[in-house]
Every structure is written in C-alpha cells, then in structure tokens.
Amino acid sequence: MTSDDGSDEVVIFGDIHGNVGALEAVFDDMDERGLDSPRYCLGDLVGYGVYPNEVVEFVREREIPTIVGNYDQGVGNDSDDCGCAYQTEEERRRGDESIAWTNEVITDANRAYLRDDLHDRVELELGALRVVLVHGSPRRVNEYLYEDRPESSFERLLDSVEADVLVCGHTHLPYHRTLPSGRHVVNAGSVGKPKDGDPRACYVVLSADGTDLDVAFHRVEYDVEDMATAVEDSAMPSAFAEMLRRGTS
C-alpha cells in the first residue's frame, strides 16, 4: 500500500496482541495530545491477550491502514502456527495454547479481515523522506530486527526497499537508530505486550521537516491489572498475565 497524503507527521503503533485496554488508552492519549495526523498500525492485533475481537473491531471501524503481523497471518488462515520464534518447549506450549484459544474465539468476519484486508507493507512520503512500514522486516513478516543489528545489514535492508526510513515492530522493543548513511530505522515498540521492562503501552510519532526526521516515543499508562486479571480468568496461560504486569517476555 502506498500513501501520498503528503503529511509531515504520522502516528504509528502496533503489536496490540488482544489488549484492548492498552489500545483504548493509547487512542485517548493521541486525542489528548491533539494528534490528528494519519495513523498506521504495524499489525499483530491478536494473540496472548483475551480481547482479539474487540481489538480487530476497534481498528476495522476506524479504517486504520494495517500491516499483517505474523500472528494475524496465523489466525487469519486458521493455522496452529503463529510464526513465533519460541526459545524453549515451555514457551512453545504456551504459544500453542494461545493461538488455539484465539482461533476458537475469533469471529468469522474478523478472521476474514485478518486474512484478506491487511497489507504486506505501507509506503508513504513524510516531508522529503520515503518511509516504509513493515511488521518484522522487508524480507519476512516474522524476522526480528533488533537494535544491535550490524549497520551494514540495516543499510542493505533500506536499499532493498529504497527507503530513507524503515519502521518495524515485532520485537516489542522500541528504538530509533540513525545509520552512517543518515537513514533511519525505528521500532515502534508494543501497545499491548511491551518487552522492555516498562509495562506501559508504547507508540511513536514521526515528523519531518524536509529531510530532518524527529522521532517521539510516547508511553501510556493503562489498567494493566484489569487486562492481566482477564487473562487469568480465561483459559489462556496465566504466565501471560505476569508478562503484562512486568512488561517482559
């Protein structure tokens, strides 16, 4: 998807993972800040949290351009594989329970939305900059782009999509890295499942004056305990509740 709205500011969020409380708080914060700029979602609307339908419907109703995340892809295709890189058998067991639960409760209409209506990437102009939005990386929906990746690797990825700015999600770890070429890589963090030790929801605002880019991360408090308790009251693994409370994986 290509956007030609010519905006000099955009709001980007993603990795909500069925956490409708965090999503609502983020949008309230955007409104309180007067952020009426175009809004884009980096995907992973579902998984781990217990409000997948509410999150999908929130985004659908607002017609927010949204990229397909690996979890959206799995649930959209009624698959038992979320494309997640689990490190231990315990993580995999919990992950299997999560996608099975989500596949069971998602509505047909919301599954169809995840399958048919999301984008592989979004390309837009921001000031004089060409910005490309992806979930994982330009190469794979589930590739992790961590901040400590070699500069040369980042430069090649930007070359591959002819971008001045690459914005990704998937790791749930927010960062902004400026490369030797002067180009930028930004991770928007996570609305609903932060992994940087801060349980507050995260989103990012990009603004440009010509080729000068400003990146502002916003952290938003929400009722973490309410969302964590909802997980514990469901058939989801209770470990996911503790992850919300701690802001860790």
C-alpha positions in Angstrom: 0.0 0.0 0.0 1.3 3.5 -0.9 0.1 6.6 0.7 0.5 10.0 -1.0 -1.2 12.2 1.6 1.9 14.4 1.8 1.8 14.6 5.5 4.7 15.8 7.6 3.6 13.9 10.7 2.3 10.3 11.2 1.4 8.3 14.2 2.4 4.6 14.3 1.5 1.8 16.7 1.4 -2.0 16.7 1.7 -5.3 18.5 -1.5 -4.9 20.4 -2.0 -8.6 20.9 -5.6 -8.7 22.1 -5.0 -6.0 24.7 -8.0 -3.7 24.2 -7.4 -1.7 27.4 -4.0 -0.6 26.3 -5.3 0.2 22.8 -8.1 2.4 24.1 -5.6 4.2 26.4 -3.3 4.9 23.5 -6.0 6.4 21.4 -7.2 8.5 24.3 -3.6 9.7 24.7 -3.3 10.5 21.0 -6.6 12.5 21.2 -5.4 14.4 24.3 -2.2 15.4 22.5 -4.2 16.6 19.5 -2.6 14.1 17.2 -5.0 14.2 14.3 -2.2 13.1 11.8 -2.7 9.9 9.8 -2.4 6.8 12.0 -0.9 3.5 10.9 -0.8 0.1 12.5 2.1 -2.3 12.2 0.0 -5.4 12.9 -0.2 -8.3 15.4 -3.7 -7.3 16.5 -4.3 -10.7 18.2 -2.6 -13.3 20.3 -1.8 -13.7 24.0 -4.5 -11.2 25.1 -8.1 -12.1 25.6 -9.8 -9.4 23.6 -8.9 -10.3 20.0 -12.3 -9.5 18.5 -12.5 -6.2 20.3 -9.1 -5.1 19.1 -9.8 -6.1 15.5 -13.1 -4.3 15.5 -11.6 -1.2 17.0 -9.1 -1.0 14.2 -11.6 -2.0 11.5 -14.2 0.6 12.5 -11.6 3.4 12.3 -10.3 2.1 8.9 -6.7 2.3 10.0 -4.3 1.1 7.4 -2.8 -2.0 9.0 0.1 -4.3 8.1 -0.4 -8.1 8.6 1.6 -9.4 11.5 2.8 -13.0 11.9 0.1 -13.7 14.5 -2.6 -12.0 12.3 -1.4 -14.3 9.4 -1.7 -17.4 11.5 -5.2 -16.6 12.9 -6.4 -15.3 9.6 -5.6 -18.6 8.0 -6.9 -20.7 10.9 -3.4 -22.1 11.4 -1.9 -23.5 14.5 1.4 -21.7 13.7 1.9 -18.1 14.7 5.4 -17.9 13.1 6.8 -17.1 16.5 10.5 -17.9 17.5 10.0 -19.6 20.8 13.2 -20.5 22.6 12.0 -23.2 25.0 9.5 -26.0 25.0 7.5 -24.2 27.7 7.3 -21.1 25.6 6.1 -23.2 22.7 3.5 -24.9 24.8 2.1 -21.6 25.9 2.2 -20.3 22.4 0.3 -23.3 21.1 -2.4 -22.7 23.8 -2.6 -19.0 22.8 -3.1 -19.5 19.1 -5.6 -22.4 19.7 -7.6 -20.2 22.1 -7.6 -17.2 19.7 -8.6 -19.4 16.7 -11.5 -20.7 18.8 -12.9 -17.3 19.8 -12.2 -15.1 16.7 -15.3 -14.4 14.7 -15.6 -15.4 11.0 -15.8 -11.7 10.0 -12.7 -10.8 12.0 -10.8 -13.8 10.7 -11.6 -12.8 7.2 -10.4 -9.2 7.9 -7.1 -10.6 9.2 -6.8 -12.8 6.1 -7.9 -10.5 3.3 -7.7 -6.8 4.3 -4.3 -6.2 5.8 -1.2 -5.0 3.9 2.3 -6.6 3.5 3.8 -3.1 3.9 2.9 0.5 3.7 5.0 3.1 1.8 4.5 6.8 2.4 6.1 10.2 1.9 6.9 12.1 5.1 8.3 15.6 4.3 11.0 14.8 1.8 11.6 11.3 3.2 10.4 7.9 1.8 9.1 5.8 4.7 8.4 2.1 4.6 6.4 0.4 7.3 6.7 -3.3 7.9 5.8 -5.7 10.7 9.0 -7.8 11.0 11.3 -6.8 8.2 11.0 -6.1 4.4 12.1 -9.7 3.9 9.9 -11.7 6.3 6.9 -10.9 8.4 8.5 -12.7 11.4 12.1 -11.5 11.1 13.4 -9.8 14.2 15.2 -6.5 13.6 17.0 -5.8 17.0 18.7 -2.5 17.6 22.2 -4.1 17.8 22.0 -5.5 14.2 25.1 -4.6 12.2 24.9 -1.2 10.4 25.7 -2.9 7.1 22.7 -5.2 7.4 20.3 -2.3 8.1 21.7 -0.4 5.2 21.1 -3.3 2.8 17.5 -3.7 4.1 16.9 0.0 3.4 18.5 -0.3 0.0 16.1 -3.3 -0.8 13.0 -1.1 -0.4 14.6 2.2 -1.4 13.7 3.8 1.9 15.0 6.7 3.9 13.2 5.5 7.0 12.3 1.9 7.9 9.7 1.4 10.6 9.1 -2.0 12.1 7.6 -3.8 15.1 7.6 -7.5 16.1 10.4 -7.3 18.7 8.2 -5.2 21.1 11.4 -3.2 21.9 11.3 0.5 20.9 14.3 2.2 19.4 15.5 4.8 16.9 18.8 4.2 15.1 20.5 6.6 12.7 22.8 4.9 10.2 26.0 6.2 8.7 24.1 7.0 5.5 21.9 9.3 7.5 18.9 7.0 7.1 16.8 5.7 10.0 15.4 2.5 11.5 12.6 2.9 14.0 10.9 0.2 16.1 7.6 1.4 17.4 7.6 -0.9 20.4 4.3 -2.5 21.5 0.9 -1.3 22.6 -0.3 -4.4 24.3 2.7 -6.6 25.2 5.9 -4.5 25.9 9.1 -6.4 26.5 11.5 -3.6 27.6 10.7 -3.8 31.3 8.1 -0.9 31.1 4.5 -2.2 31.2 3.1 1.0 29.8 1.8 0.9 26.2 4.1 2.4 23.6 3.6 4.2 20.3 5.6 6.6 18.2 5.1 9.9 16.3 7.3 10.6 13.3 7.5 14.2 11.9 9.7 15.6 9.2 10.9 19.0 8.1 12.3 18.3 4.7 14.8 15.5 5.3 15.1 16.2 9.0 13.3 13.5 11.0 12.0 13.7 14.5 11.1 10.6 16.4 9.0 10.8 19.6 8.0 7.8 21.6 5.1 8.0 24.0 4.4 5.7 26.9 0.9 5.4 28.2 -0.4 4.1 31.5 -3.5 1.9 31.4 -5.2 -0.5 33.7 -2.6 -3.3 33.4 -4.2 -5.2 36.3 -7.6 -5.3 34.6 -6.1 -6.8 31.5 -3.9 -9.2 33.5 -6.8 -10.4 35.6 -8.8 -11.0 32.4 -6.1 -13.3 31.2 -6.0 -15.2 34.5 -9.8 -15.6 34.3 -9.6 -17.2 30.8 -8.1 -20.4 29.6 -5.0 -18.6 28.4 -1.8 -19.4 30.3 -1.6 -17.3 33.4 2.1 -16.6 32.6 0.9 -14.0 30.1 -0.7 -12.0 32.9 2.6 -11.7 34.7 4.3 -10.6 31.5 1.8 -7.7 31.2 2.5 -6.8 34.8 6.3 -6.8 34.4 6.5 -5.6 30.8 8.7 -8.5 29.9 8.6 -11.6 27.7 
